[in-house]
Amino acid sequence: MKAVIYHAFSHKEAEEHDVQELGSQRAEAFVRAFLKQSIPHWSQQDCESHLQRKAVVLEYFTHQKPKQQQKKSKGLTAKQRRDMRLFDINPEQQRYSLFLPLHELWKQYIRDLCSGLKPDTRLMIQAKLLKADFHGAVISVTKSKCPSYVGVTGILLQETKHVFKIITKEDHLKVIPKLNCVFTIEMDGFISYIYGSKFQLCSRERSAKKFKVKGTIDL
């Protein structure tokens, strides 16, 4: 029965199917070399005695290279940025006319953000303006505890957590604190008020903040 189910390849059949004949020296040499490579810490005698008793699952092991810890590049600190004066605007670039194209870009940005500033969507516009980027907007100081700030109007160049930097039509760079000031932004007949005391956030932080609606807001 065993011979009917299977039998060893003859020499001719082995050549036809490109199979090494059972018991050939090349096959035995290949098996020994393969076992030595797969189980390098075993001797040939241990390997043969073990294989007579149980099967061994052979796997392909790759030599893993030790992982090198990548050093994370540290950014500049706030003090280093101040010392390097990275955000200072050169005096020769403090001209109102240079930033008029920026203002035109900002107007198009707000129109796209608020879907055209339609009067019937006033609440939606207010909510979006709270998280909008105001760089390039024409901004005015309407109320302030410091009278010298009232009436200052210009294009917003830089916004930090506590101040607005504005370039006026007279080419004067004004640094206006947000605290105790009320600002207005007019766009296509729509006027929005900014209470600086409640607006002391960086623009990137403001985009993720949830603002609470309040009935009255003091300076």
C-alpha positions as CSV (number, residue, x, y, z in Angstrom):
1,M,0.0,0.0,0.0
2,K,2.9,2.4,0.9
3,A,4.6,1.8,-2.5
4,V,1.3,2.5,-4.3
5,I,0.8,5.9,-2.6
6,Y,4.3,7.2,-3.2
7,H,7.7,6.1,-4.3
8,A,11.1,7.7,-4.7
9,F,11.9,9.5,-8.0
10,S,14.0,7.5,-10.4
11,H,17.2,9.0,-11.8
12,K,15.3,10.0,-15.0
13,E,12.4,11.6,-13.2
14,A,14.7,13.5,-10.9
15,E,16.4,15.0,-13.9
16,E,13.1,15.9,-15.6
17,H,11.8,17.8,-12.6
18,D,15.1,19.2,-11.6
19,V,14.9,17.5,-8.2
20,Q,18.0,16.1,-6.3
21,E,17.8,12.4,-5.7
22,L,17.1,11.2,-2.2
23,G,20.3,10.4,-0.3
24,S,22.6,12.3,-2.8
25,Q,25.7,13.8,-1.4
26,R,24.7,17.3,-2.6
27,A,21.4,17.1,-0.8
28,E,23.0,15.9,2.5
29,A,25.6,18.6,2.3
30,F,22.9,21.3,1.7
31,V,20.8,20.1,4.7
32,R,23.9,20.1,7.0
33,A,24.9,23.6,5.8
34,F,21.3,24.8,6.2
35,L,21.0,23.4,9.7
36,K,24.4,24.9,10.7
37,Q,23.3,28.3,9.5
38,S,19.9,28.1,11.1
39,I,21.0,26.6,14.4
40,P,24.6,27.9,14.8
41,H,24.8,27.2,18.6
42,W,24.1,23.5,18.2
43,S,26.7,20.9,17.4
44,Q,26.0,18.4,14.6
45,Q,25.5,15.6,17.1
46,D,23.0,17.5,19.2
47,C,21.1,18.5,16.1
48,E,20.8,15.0,14.8
49,S,19.7,13.6,18.1
50,H,17.2,16.3,18.5
51,L,15.7,15.9,15.0
52,Q,15.3,12.1,15.7
53,R,12.9,12.9,18.5
54,K,10.9,16.0,17.4
55,A,10.4,18.4,14.6
56,V,12.1,21.8,14.6
57,V,10.5,24.9,13.0
58,L,13.3,26.7,11.2
59,E,12.9,30.5,10.7
60,Y,14.8,33.1,8.8
61,F,16.5,35.4,11.2
62,T,17.8,38.8,10.1
63,H,20.5,40.6,11.9
64,Q,18.9,43.7,13.3
65,K,21.1,46.7,13.4
66,P,21.0,48.5,16.8
67,K,18.8,51.6,16.6
68,Q,20.6,54.8,16.8
69,Q,18.8,57.4,18.9
70,Q,18.2,60.5,16.7
71,K,18.8,63.7,18.4
72,K,15.8,66.1,18.2
73,S,16.8,69.5,17.0
74,K,15.8,72.0,19.6
75,G,14.3,75.2,18.3
76,L,15.2,78.7,19.4
77,T,14.0,79.9,22.8
78,A,11.9,83.1,23.1
79,K,14.9,84.9,24.6
80,Q,17.2,83.8,21.7
81,R,14.6,85.0,19.2
82,R,14.4,88.4,20.9
83,D,18.2,88.7,21.0
84,M,18.4,87.8,17.3
85,R,15.6,90.4,16.6
86,L,14.0,87.9,14.2
87,F,10.6,89.6,14.3
88,D,11.8,93.2,14.1
89,I,10.8,95.2,11.0
90,N,13.6,97.2,9.4
91,P,13.0,101.0,9.4
92,E,13.3,101.1,5.6
93,Q,10.5,98.6,5.3
94,Q,8.1,100.5,7.6
95,R,6.1,101.9,4.8
96,Y,2.3,101.7,4.6
97,S,2.3,101.3,0.8
98,L,4.4,98.2,1.0
99,F,1.6,96.4,2.9
100,L,-1.4,97.4,0.8
101,P,-1.1,94.1,-1.2
102,L,-1.2,92.2,2.1
103,H,-4.4,94.0,3.0
104,E,-6.0,93.1,-0.4
105,L,-5.0,89.4,0.3
106,W,-6.6,89.6,3.7
107,K,-9.8,91.0,2.4
108,Q,-10.1,88.1,-0.1
109,Y,-9.3,85.7,2.7
110,I,-12.1,87.1,4.9
111,R,-14.6,87.0,2.1
112,D,-13.8,83.4,1.4
113,L,-13.9,82.5,5.1
114,C,-17.2,84.2,5.8
115,S,-18.9,83.3,2.4
116,G,-19.2,86.9,1.3
117,L,-20.0,88.8,4.6
118,K,-23.8,88.6,4.1
119,P,-25.9,90.6,6.6
120,D,-28.2,87.6,7.5
121,T,-25.2,85.6,8.7
122,R,-23.9,88.1,11.3
123,L,-23.6,85.6,14.1
124,M,-21.7,83.1,11.9
125,I,-19.3,85.9,10.8
126,Q,-18.6,86.9,14.4
127,A,-17.8,83.3,15.4
128,K,-15.4,82.9,12.4
129,L,-13.7,86.3,13.0
130,L,-12.9,85.3,16.5
131,K,-10.6,82.5,15.1
132,A,-9.5,84.3,11.9
133,D,-6.0,85.6,11.1
134,F,-5.9,89.4,11.2
135,H,-2.5,90.0,9.7
136,G,-3.2,92.5,6.9
137,A,-6.4,93.9,8.3
138,V,-7.0,97.6,8.7
139,I,-7.6,98.0,12.5
140,S,-8.5,101.0,14.5
141,V,-8.4,101.8,18.3
142,T,-11.8,103.1,19.3
143,K,-11.6,103.0,23.1
144,S,-8.7,102.8,25.5
145,K,-7.8,103.8,29.0
146,C,-4.8,105.5,27.4
147,P,-6.2,108.5,25.4
148,S,-3.1,108.6,23.1
149,Y,-4.0,105.3,21.6
150,V,-7.6,106.3,20.5
151,G,-7.8,107.0,16.8
152,V,-4.7,105.1,15.8
153,T,-5.5,103.3,12.5
154,G,-3.4,101.2,10.3
155,I,-2.6,97.8,8.8
156,L,-1.9,95.0,11.3
157,L,1.6,93.6,10.7
158,Q,2.2,91.5,13.7
159,E,0.1,90.0,16.5
160,T,1.5,88.6,19.7
161,K,-0.2,87.5,22.9
162,H,-0.3,91.0,24.3
163,V,0.2,93.5,21.5
164,F,-0.8,94.5,18.0
165,K,1.9,96.1,15.8
166,I,0.2,98.5,13.3
167,I,1.7,100.5,10.5
168,T,-0.2,103.8,10.0
169,K,-0.6,105.8,6.7
170,E,2.1,108.2,8.0
171,D,4.5,105.2,8.0
172,H,4.7,105.1,11.7
173,L,5.0,101.7,13.4
174,K,2.7,101.6,16.5
175,V,2.8,99.0,19.2
176,I,-0.6,98.9,20.8
177,P,-1.3,96.7,23.9
178,K,-4.4,94.6,23.8
179,L,-5.2,95.2,27.5
180,N,-7.7,98.0,28.2
181,C,-8.3,98.7,24.5
182,V,-11.2,98.1,22.1
183,F,-10.4,97.7,18.4
184,T,-12.6,97.8,15.3
185,I,-12.2,96.2,11.9
186,E,-14.4,97.3,9.0
187,M,-14.8,95.1,6.0
188,D,-17.4,95.6,3.2
189,G,-19.6,97.7,5.5
190,F,-19.4,95.1,8.3
191,I,-17.9,96.4,11.6
192,S,-16.5,94.0,14.1
193,Y,-15.3,95.0,17.6
194,I,-12.3,93.3,19.3
195,Y,-12.1,93.7,23.1
196,G,-8.4,93.4,23.6
197,S,-8.6,92.4,27.3
198,K,-10.4,89.2,26.2
199,F,-8.2,88.7,23.2
200,Q,-4.9,88.1,24.8
201,L,-3.9,85.0,22.9
202,C,-1.6,84.2,20.0
203,S,-3.4,83.7,16.7
204,R,-2.5,80.0,16.7
205,E,-3.9,79.6,20.2
206,R,-7.0,81.6,19.3
207,S,-7.9,79.3,16.4
208,A,-8.4,76.3,18.8
209,K,-10.0,78.2,21.7
210,K,-13.7,78.1,22.5
211,F,-15.0,81.6,23.3
212,K,-17.9,82.0,25.7
213,V,-20.7,84.5,24.9
214,K,-21.0,87.3,27.5
215,G,-23.6,89.9,27.8
216,T,-21.3,92.8,28.7
217,I,-17.6,93.2,28.4
218,D,-15.6,95.9,30.2
219,L,-12.4,97.5,29.0
